[in-house]
Amino acid sequence: MNWKEIKLFNQLFIDGTTSIDLMKCSFAKRAKEMDYIIEDKRSVTKSELYDSFYNKELKEKYNIYSQLVNNYNIADTNFSETNLENLVKIENDKNLILDDEKSIKEISTLYFDNAKYLRKGSKLFDAVLNILDVSELPIDEYDQQYLLVLHCNNKEPKAIILCENQNNLQKKRLDDVELWYAGGRNTAKLKYIVEPDIPIFYLCDWDNRGIEIYQDIKKNIFPKIEILIPQEPIKLLDIKRVWKTKIDLSLFSEEAINLLEKIIPNKWIEEESINHKILNRVLNNKKIN
């Protein structure tokens, strides 16, 4: 079965009738042979035996898959039941997948039985990204060993900015600030780096994921790191997902806490929209605070 067919079975349960398209499904043909459904030229109706059959065989599946596709905005897709089931498993294993920094091939092998099944750019791939709440995945098993660095013009940085996203590393170099990119949530590699003596900041989306990553880095890797606080004008966006990250106020300055109180629970700030003097392409060798 696919998602469209599962929805038709549910419609039959609710309304007592549904589209004749249901009969394209082999499971529906078996249901007809067992007198659970009745087929005519234009539609399918349920028999008095259908509700008991549906409650036993399909209702729980429909509820689980319906919650999945609605939670992650994938209702317009028509995934097979197998793919839906595997996406549910990925949702359940989300923290394990992220903590272990599973690659595309690893996820594809573990959940879809084929290292090449999960293709970058496909709707299924996009659904996996959406469920994991990431913008990318490691391409292979060794993709996350290295740190991307955009060195500053003056060669001796006065500060470092660790970026959640890669956008700022694709612009001109800063004069006195070195930019690092570890790969979104894939920050375990930072444990192999001695904490810098110069100021280090974290530039991120102010949302569940960005704040969660910052707190993890500050607690477990770089205790001196500070979140880069947006300066006016600040562009607030409506949240995509409910704020769930537990905020540890001890990890934030008073200014950062005040901003968090303004945006939670209805707003978030996108990294690419953040303004700050430290991100100016000309710093004139001023001291960085």
Disulfide bonds with the S-S distance in Angstrom:
none
